[in-house]
Amino acid sequence: MEPQKQQDITRAWKQHQVFEPKEIAEKDKYYVTQPYPYPTGPLHVGHGRTYTTTDVLTRFARIQGKNVLWPMAFHVTGTPVLAIADQVKRKDADAMQMYRGYIGIYEKNPEKVEQILHSFEDPKKIVAFFGSVIEKDFDAMGYSIDWRKQFTTMDPYYQQFVQWQFHKFKEKGALVKGKYPILYSAVDGNAVGEDDIKDGDTDKVAITEFQLIKFPLANDPHTFIVVATLRPDTLFGITNIWVNPSLEYVKAEVNGEKWIIAKNAIEKLKLQQKTIGDIAAVPAHELAHKDALHPLDAHMHIPILPTTFVNAEKGTGIVCSVPGHAPFDFMALEEAKKLGDATAQRIHPKYIIAHPNGFEMRKFLDTFKVQSMNDRTQLQQATEAIYKIEFYECRTNGENGPLSNMSVRGAKDKSVELLKAVNRWDRIYEPSRKALTRAGNPVVVAILSDQWFLDYTSKEWKEKAHRCLNRMRIFPEKYAKTLHDSIDWLEQRPCIRKRGLGTPFPFLGGWMIEPLSDSTLYMLFYLCIETLRENGMKPEDLDEAFFDAAILGKALPQGDARSAAAQEIHGKLQYWYPNDIRHTAPAHIQNHSSFWILAHTLLLPEEWWPRAASFNEMMIRNGQKMSKSKGNIIPLIDAVQKFGPDLMRLYTIASSSLERTADWKDEQVPQVENKLNELEKVLRQGLDFIRKGGADFMIQLDAATNTAVSMKNTSATPQQFWLKEKIMQRLGESYEAYAQMDYKMAAQKAFFEPLNDIKQFKKVFAEDESFAVSLVLKRWLIMITPIAPFLAEQLWKEAGFPGFASAQHLEQPEGKPAKEVQERVDAVEKILGDVERVRKLAKGNPKTLYIYSIDAQETEWIEAAKAQIEKYALLQVKINDAHDPLGKKAKAQKGKAALYLE
């Protein structure tokens, strides 16, 4: 379809307010939300999958006759926008080039591109530019959004709303102050969350707690060599300690004790509130081949050996070696022996955990094809596998000292308890992976005093959230468990920071609310914003009392001029709330989605708790994750301009079910395009039939049941009515699939299977399908509207149907294909299929197909379809001919004709 026609359709939708629902209507309401986008760059087809899915569910709800609201806003708080502005101010070459390219997608004049780029020194200009182009991209995709309620998270009205929310959190005891490990940027002096970290939304960064075990040096028991481990349960399986000769080590005074650690660990310990005193360098070679003492058994000497696999970026740069249960340690020990290290040659693995079927590390590593320390990927896989097996399935054996004969989980807890009792334990926190902020600064873990947190540990609060979740419909269902688990795992989350854009924190000057904590109740705010604007409210008037009245229905003092606005908002909330469904990606389950449920269950009445949530997995391209570094990202607007929005939407929806990763395969797109073009051709044939004078008659038949009377009034054949009913059956199945959010199946039933039915119809009967298509045209157009709205709307207009296809209500279509016609179709299709199978076995180049049928009805059908069979089989057909050299007729059965090729 020409871009101009698409633009005309979009303009008509806006002009006639097709997607702007009545605020209060008699129809059932359906309130849809989705996490708002960050306007920091162009969206790509991966984002398009999620927003298109939301549009499909929104459009189908309108077909069901619901009063549907889908609003949209922009999330600008946090550090992403500010990071871009800082990069432009610094004239960062890579960033400048990247954003020059982003702007160039929309602006082709090089001079204007440079003007826009340099304006990005002002964060507001970034938001304004990308917010406007994202809105245009969404319109170009045909998304049925109500843009009247648009805002950004820096809107003064919105900030007042968020402050009200935090007052409520504090009243409920959920906002607390304390000391807790947090992800942190030391360069920025700021706590960081998922949205501040590069790829933080798709590649999560958690906080990992390492246990620090203090081993006294044998020749200096008041100095400790401090190792970091995740497995203190293997304390009595330790055979040696590893240091890396290439690392810098120091003897540092830590909380009054002498610790030997990697130099890199000093700053981490400082950030985690350790007091650091005198520091002196200790060369690694001076540590190697010395002995340390076991922290729980001073008679047990533990040798210190050199290796290269120890990393200074994790823990203390020193690790303990448990070759019986740690793949890296086993291979490092083997290689040390090969290099002739005498101490290593005396060491043998200790097995202190009992496996049900026995265990030997070398055999275990063979299953992962580990040959040397260079096989790091396999070693990591083996490490993860053995940890999972031992932690969940095994118990310690009798060789594990005071940790013997207990679960591995129990041994882990017991070891910490014993180490604490003799002052040989501490801990250090690390990010779960190497991570950088969006400004390129390292992410570490810090412990801050007097940090404010949202405390999700309340058992009563979690029970409410679980109760809400148990009542919700979750699509696909498998994500319900993930949500329950996430709610259970959530503890305390830092909710303020000093750097970035955000709502001022009401209880501590100079701090702002972090960007995930400010985005948990904004579904309410969509229903406030228009009233606030229309009444010219001042931000300072939107105090706690106002939102108590507007949202919770409390009364303002008599004569308060704000009462009318508060009542109007509350009326809207009473109609639209709760949020009927929220659609997003599984990456948001552990933050956005869980916070959404928890905030609602704590602060709002039960009747306003969320009703449903849906999720779709990510989209990759040609089998690879889309990323800037791979250069395989397709900007959403580029896809629209190259393929058109309907093809983009159809491919996105039809390529995968929600719970599976969708793969944008470049070579498959033209195949789907051919199908879409084929569908348009078929629909236009039905439309042409109406235009040529069949319209009145078509409407008469459409309203009738297929009785003998209606049959006498037309030259239409029974098989044409069969095709009409077959397509109706497909549309009914599509309707059901839409209702179950099985959108891949909905596309299959509304777009592809009817085309197969028409091919089958033409193959068997050699008749034109236009009459049958004309009978179902109106309903067919409505049923493709959720996925291909532009095609549906254009043909709807050309057909002269009233209103808009996108605004039609339709009950579930029903179709009952005539049984005798279906049997005839099946019989001929079976013969054609059998011909193909027999042809593959035939020798030479047969010219004649002999068909032997013993059933009179079947024979009649085959006789009627003879010409069609000859056309598709490319053979002369003879039916029940006397020529039967192999006695095939005797082998024919009812419903199973015999075939012979010659």
ABEGO torsion letter per residue (X at the ends): XBAAAAAAAAAAAAAAGAABBBABBABBBBBBBBBBBBBAEBBBAAAAAAAAAAAAAAAAAAAAGBBBBBBBBBBABEAAAAAAAAAAAAGBAAAAAAAAAAAAAABABAAAAAAAAAAAABAAAAAAAAAAAAAAAAAAAGBBBBAAABBBAABAAAAAAAAAAAAAAAAAGABBBBBBBBBBBAAAGBBBBAAABBGAAABBBBBBBBBBBBBBBAABAABBBBBBBABAAAAAABABBBBBAABBBBBBBBGGBBBBBBAAAAAAAAAAGBBBBBBBBBBAAAABGBBBBBAABAABBBBBBBBAABBAABEAGBBBBBAAABAAAAAAAAAAAAAGBAAAAABBBBBABBBAAEBBAAAAAAAAGBABAABAAAAAAAAAAAAAAAAAABBBBAAAEAABGBBAAAAAAAAAAAAAAAGABBBBBBBABBBBBAAGBBBBBBBBBGBBBBBAABAAAAAAAAAAAAABBBOBAAAAAAAAAAAAABBBBBABBABEBEBBBAABBGBBBBAAAAAAAAAAAAAAAAAAAAAGBBAAABBAAAAAAAAAGBBBBBGBAAAAAAAAAAAAAAAAOBBABBBBBAAAAABAAAAAAAAAAAABBAAABBABBBBBBBBBBGGBBBBAAAGABBBAAAAAAAAEAAAAAAAAAAABBAABBBBBBAAAAAAAAAAAAAAAAAAAAAAAAAAAGAAAAAAAAAABBBBAAAAAABABBAAAAAAAAAAAAAAAAAAAAAAAGBAAAAAAAAAAAAAAAAAAAAAAAGBBAAAAAAAAAAAAAAAAAAABAAAAAAAAAAAGBBEBAAABBBBBBBBBBBAAAAAAAAAAAAAAAAAAAAAAABBEBBABBBBBBABAAAAAAAAAAAAAAAAAAGBBBBBGBABBAAGAAAABBBGBBBBBBX
